[in-house]
Amino acid sequence: MAPGTGTAESSATTRIVLPTLAAGQFLMALDSSVMNVSIATVAEDLGTTVTGIQGAITAYTLVMAMFMILGGKVGALIGRKRAFMIGCLIYGCGSLTTALAPNLPVLLLGWSLLEGIGAALILPAIVALVASNFAAERRPAAYGLVAAAGAVAIAAGPLIGGVATTYFSWRWVFAGEVVMVLGILVLAGRIADAPIGERPRIDLVGAVLSSLGLGIFVYGVLRSDEWGWFQPKPDAPSWLGVSLVVWLMLAGLLLVWLFLRWEARRVERRREPLIDPAMLHNRQLTGGLTMFFFQYLVQMGVFFVVPLYLSVALGLSALTTGARILPLSLTLLAAAVLIPRFFPNVSPRRVVRLGVFALLAGAVVLMAALDADAGPEIVTLPLLLIGFGMGALASQLGSVTVSAVPEAQSAEVGGVQNAVTNLGASIGTALAGSLMIAALTASFLTSVDQNPAIPAEVKSQATVELQSGAPFLSDAQLKSALDEAGTSTEVAQAALDANTDARIDGLRAALAILAFTALLAMFFTSRIPKTQPRSTES
């Protein structure tokens, strides 16, 4: 299908189509952050534990990761628009189930399973529908706005969740999602679909291999904080003296390799593959996918670190924390929308490099500004830089990946693209969290060991009890724990001082690895084209 042929190119229709697809992206991303500030409240309401709610969030990520590639193929077989609308229906049913959930099993059914399956259908379809509704020269702006909507949802999630939990109920967030889904379905009728070709059977073996491979790998990453990356933590599962995380990641990678070999074999036999492995030899496509991976790794790492600093280290409320993060949305939206509008022929490689440099600069500035006596204002400039970097990348990468292949493969590209971003997001959060806890623990134990006011038996006890990692505690939380333990005033103050310094050291370590990752990403920008891509005709 040629760009612009039979597409929603009239300005009136475009004003409906683009916000509709952006709303879908916003909704999918919102669930990743909106309940993080309300986990304890949700657990209490459902009569379960914080660990149970965290497990539900983890399961949602797993379901998406497992079925994203398959979701892209389903869109290619039944139609992108139909896949989008069916996904919205499933997602809406999941949101309604979650809003009415009386206990954890029902929450898992609604939030983790139904919403996860719905997202696996919706996200790849959005990528393909932008391609079928906008001519090649308009796609950078369209993809930029859609990607920006998702990032804004992650940034605004804590604020939305905090407002709902504080003044109403966390259930209203999911009830609001149902209303949004209904609105999206009403407006989706104006979206133009791409014609469907042949309808071969879905490669079931490939679907199982890809789902298991991605799911096992992501599960291993998500368990790294609890089990340890390489050296197993006390009482954590291990095999041959190595953390089970390593074996899960290796098993996942092996299954992904078997999946690609299986797909290549199907292509050789002229059978329809789930994805064509030849796509992964496309320099432009792999370049775009690599940058998506790095972007989401840094992005989700930042969204993990900054709220911790604001809410735990500084003790700000969920509402204030969310408000402090919002400046990021300003430069993000500005870059995502205005760069394609005012510089339509700019070099994508130059914009991507500028975006990566902004991510690097933001992480470094924030790392330098962190101090035990610093206030919440220090995050503003770094978040403006990081938001600009995210917006600059969003304005180019979607168009780069989709235009690298024939338009008929846009749905499959959408599935692979979202699987890659899911991997990046999971690894970014886990990596930042693991290094933060490791640095925090080392700093805390060093401070305690060097403090003569702390008795030797207390030092020994701390070393034993914190060998699996010190928790990231606020001063109020630590003081309460020390009071319950009957700790003397002198020892308690020493522990509080050590904890304050250790928190900063932990946050700096997390930001350092994010800055290093952004710098590493710069070496892969050469795969991004120098000129604005044009769609490849099928």
WOCORLIN-V294252 format. One record per backbone hydrogen bond with DSSP energy under -1.0 kcal/mol. CO is the residue of the C=O (numbers start at 0). NH is the residue of the N-H. Records with the same first field share a line. If there is no record, write none. Layout:
CO = NH + NH
This chain:
1 = 4
3 = 6
6 = 8
9 = 13
10 = 14
12 = 15 + 16
13 = 17
15 = 19
16 = 20
17 = 21
18 = 22
19 = 23
20 = 24
21 = 25
22 = 26
23 = 27
24 = 28
25 = 29
28 = 31
29 = 32 + 33
34 = 37
37 = 41
38 = 42
39 = 43
40 = 44
41 = 45
42 = 47
48 = 52
49 = 53
50 = 54
51 = 55
52 = 56
53 = 57
54 = 58
55 = 59
56 = 60
57 = 61
58 = 62
59 = 63
60 = 64
61 = 65
62 = 66
63 = 67
66 = 70
67 = 71
68 = 72
69 = 73
70 = 74
71 = 75
72 = 76
73 = 77
74 = 78
78 = 82
79 = 83
80 = 84
81 = 85
82 = 86
83 = 87
84 = 88
85 = 89
86 = 90
87 = 91
88 = 92
89 = 93
90 = 94
91 = 95
92 = 96
93 = 97
94 = 98
95 = 99
102 = 106
103 = 107
104 = 108
105 = 109
106 = 110
107 = 112
108 = 113
109 = 114
112 = 116
113 = 117
114 = 118
115 = 119
116 = 120
117 = 121
118 = 122
120 = 124
121 = 125
122 = 126
123 = 127
124 = 128
125 = 129
126 = 130
127 = 131
128 = 132
129 = 133
134 = 137
137 = 141
138 = 142
139 = 143
140 = 144
141 = 145
142 = 146
143 = 147
144 = 148
145 = 149
146 = 150
147 = 151
148 = 152
149 = 153
150 = 154
151 = 155
152 = 156
155 = 159
156 = 160
157 = 161
158 = 162
159 = 163
160 = 164
161 = 165
162 = 166
163 = 167
168 = 171
169 = 172
170 = 174
171 = 175
172 = 176
173 = 177
174 = 178
175 = 179
176 = 180
177 = 181
178 = 182
179 = 183
180 = 184
181 = 185
182 = 186
183 = 187
186 = 189
187 = 190
201 = 203
202 = 206
203 = 207
204 = 208
205 = 209
206 = 210
207 = 211
208 = 212
209 = 213
210 = 214
211 = 215
212 = 216
213 = 217
214 = 218
215 = 219
216 = 220
217 = 221
218 = 222
220 = 223
222 = 226
223 = 227
226 = 232
229 = 242
232 = 235
236 = 243
238 = 241
241 = 238
243 = 247
244 = 248
245 = 249
246 = 250
247 = 251
248 = 252
249 = 253
250 = 254
251 = 255
252 = 256
253 = 257
254 = 258
255 = 259
256 = 260
257 = 261
258 = 262
259 = 263
260 = 264
261 = 265
262 = 266
263 = 267
264 = 268
265 = 270
266 = 269
275 = 278
276 = 279
277 = 280
278 = 281
281 = 285
282 = 286
283 = 287
284 = 288
285 = 289
286 = 290
287 = 291
288 = 292
289 = 293
290 = 294
291 = 295
292 = 296
293 = 297
294 = 298
295 = 299
296 = 300
297 = 301
298 = 302
300 = 304
301 = 305
304 = 308
305 = 309
306 = 310
307 = 311 + 312
308 = 313
309 = 315
316 = 320
317 = 321
318 = 322
319 = 323
320 = 324
321 = 325
324 = 327
325 = 328
326 = 330
327 = 331
328 = 332
329 = 333
330 = 334
331 = 335
332 = 336
333 = 337
334 = 338
336 = 340
337 = 341
338 = 342
342 = 345
346 = 350
347 = 351
348 = 352
349 = 353
350 = 354
351 = 355
352 = 356
353 = 357
354 = 358
355 = 359
356 = 360
357 = 361
358 = 362
359 = 363
360 = 364
361 = 365
362 = 366
363 = 367
364 = 368
365 = 369
370 = 373
374 = 377
375 = 378
376 = 379
378 = 382
379 = 383
380 = 384
381 = 385
382 = 386
383 = 387
384 = 388
385 = 389
386 = 390
387 = 391
388 = 392
389 = 393
390 = 394
392 = 395 + 396
395 = 399
396 = 400
397 = 401
398 = 402
401 = 404
405 = 408
406 = 409
408 = 412
409 = 413
410 = 414
411 = 415
412 = 416
413 = 417
414 = 418
415 = 419
416 = 420
417 = 421
418 = 422
419 = 423
420 = 424
421 = 425
422 = 426
423 = 427
424 = 428
425 = 429
426 = 430
427 = 431
428 = 432
429 = 433
430 = 434
431 = 435
432 = 436
433 = 437
434 = 438
435 = 439
436 = 440
437 = 441
438 = 442
439 = 443
440 = 444
441 = 445
442 = 446
443 = 447
444 = 448
445 = 449
450 = 453
454 = 458
455 = 459
456 = 460
457 = 461
458 = 462
459 = 463
460 = 464
461 = 465
463 = 466
465 = 468
470 = 472
473 = 477
474 = 478
475 = 479
476 = 480
477 = 481
478 = 482
479 = 483
480 = 484
481 = 486
482 = 485
487 = 491
488 = 492
489 = 493
490 = 494
491 = 495
492 = 496
493 = 497
494 = 498
495 = 499
496 = 500
497 = 501
498 = 502
499 = 503
500 = 504
501 = 505
502 = 506
503 = 507
504 = 508
505 = 509
506 = 510
507 = 511
508 = 512
509 = 513
510 = 514
511 = 515
512 = 516
513 = 517
514 = 518
515 = 519
516 = 520
519 = 522
520 = 523
521 = 524
523 = 526
524 = 527
528 = 348
535 = 406
